Amino acid sequence: MEAKAVAKYVRMSPIKLKPVTDLVRGKDLDEALTILKFTPGKGAEIVEKVVKSAAANAENNFDMNPDNLYVAEVYAHQGPTMKRWRAESKGRASIILKRSSHVGVTLKERV
């Protein structure tokens, strides 16, 4: 059995989130939360929130033991990109890409 949680349309680039997701993939739940708590940056806070949500789903919806949970899968995929324009010299315009992400976590029980 597995418990999932997804945060969609997070206003952060997946390039900034992927190194944080790589830190916790395959770790036990307690170890993953400790790593995320002491990792600097906004990306760690976002991933920590999703991991806690998946843990709550596992405990409340599926009656899984939190002591046996581990991070089976974690990802940060590209979401929609907002396109904005900025004035440049000589009447030109340059594009600003404001990227977003979808962050997902799957927790499973160790047997």
C-alpha positions as CSV (number, residue, x, y, z in Angstrom):
1,M,0.0,0.0,0.0
2,E,1.1,3.6,-0.7
3,A,0.2,7.1,0.3
4,K,0.6,10.0,-2.0
5,A,0.5,13.8,-1.8
6,V,0.9,16.4,-4.5
7,A,1.4,20.2,-4.5
8,K,0.5,21.7,-7.8
9,Y,1.4,25.1,-9.3
10,V,4.2,25.8,-6.8
11,R,5.8,29.1,-7.8
12,M,9.4,27.8,-8.0
13,S,11.4,26.4,-10.8
14,P,11.9,22.6,-10.9
15,I,15.6,23.2,-11.4
16,K,15.7,24.6,-7.8
17,L,13.5,21.8,-6.4
18,K,15.1,18.7,-7.9
19,P,18.4,18.8,-5.8
20,V,16.2,18.8,-2.7
21,T,14.1,15.9,-3.9
22,D,17.2,13.9,-4.6
23,L,18.3,14.3,-0.9
24,V,15.3,12.5,0.5
25,R,14.5,9.8,-2.1
26,G,14.7,6.4,-0.5
27,K,15.1,7.6,3.0
28,D,13.0,6.7,6.1
29,L,10.3,9.2,7.0
30,D,12.0,10.6,10.1
31,E,15.3,10.9,8.4
32,A,13.8,12.7,5.4
33,L,12.0,15.2,7.6
34,T,15.2,15.9,9.6
35,I,17.2,16.4,6.4
36,L,14.5,18.8,5.0
37,K,14.3,20.7,8.3
38,F,18.0,21.6,8.2
39,T,18.4,22.1,4.5
40,P,18.4,25.9,3.7
41,G,16.2,27.4,1.1
42,K,12.5,27.7,0.2
43,G,12.6,24.5,-1.9
44,A,13.2,22.4,1.3
45,E,10.2,24.0,3.0
46,I,7.9,23.1,0.0
47,V,9.1,19.5,-0.2
48,E,8.8,19.1,3.6
49,K,5.2,20.3,3.5
50,V,4.4,17.7,0.8
51,V,6.2,14.9,2.8
52,K,4.2,15.8,5.9
53,S,1.0,15.7,4.0
54,A,1.8,12.3,2.5
55,A,2.6,11.0,6.1
56,A,-0.7,12.3,7.4
57,N,-2.5,10.7,4.5
58,A,-0.8,7.4,5.2
59,E,-1.6,7.5,8.9
60,N,-5.2,8.7,8.7
61,N,-6.5,7.3,5.5
62,F,-4.6,4.0,5.2
63,D,-3.8,3.1,8.9
64,M,-0.1,2.8,8.1
65,N,2.5,2.8,10.9
66,P,4.5,6.0,10.6
67,D,7.6,4.3,12.0
68,N,7.8,1.9,9.0
69,L,7.3,4.5,6.3
70,Y,9.9,5.5,3.7
71,V,10.0,7.9,0.7
72,A,9.5,5.6,-2.2
73,E,9.1,8.3,-4.9
74,V,9.5,12.0,-4.9
75,Y,9.5,14.3,-8.0
76,A,9.4,17.9,-9.1
77,H,7.9,18.2,-12.6
78,Q,7.5,21.3,-14.7
79,G,4.2,23.1,-14.4
80,P,2.8,25.9,-16.5
81,T,5.1,28.9,-17.3
82,M,3.8,32.5,-17.0
83,K,5.3,34.7,-19.7
84,R,6.0,38.3,-18.9
85,W,7.6,41.1,-20.9
86,R,10.2,43.7,-20.0
87,A,11.2,46.7,-21.9
88,E,14.6,46.7,-23.6
89,S,16.6,49.3,-25.4
90,K,15.6,50.5,-28.9
91,G,12.0,49.7,-28.4
92,R,12.5,46.0,-28.0
93,A,11.0,43.7,-25.4
94,S,12.6,40.7,-23.7
95,I,10.6,37.8,-22.2
96,I,10.7,36.8,-18.6
97,L,9.7,33.2,-17.9
98,K,8.1,32.6,-14.4
99,R,8.2,28.9,-14.0
100,S,6.1,26.7,-11.7
101,S,6.3,23.1,-10.5
102,H,4.2,20.1,-9.5
103,V,5.8,18.4,-6.4
104,G,4.7,14.9,-5.6
105,V,5.7,12.3,-2.8
106,T,4.8,8.7,-2.5
107,L,5.3,6.9,0.9
108,K,5.4,3.1,1.3
109,E,5.7,0.8,4.3
110,R,8.8,-1.3,4.8
111,V,8.0,-5.0,5.2
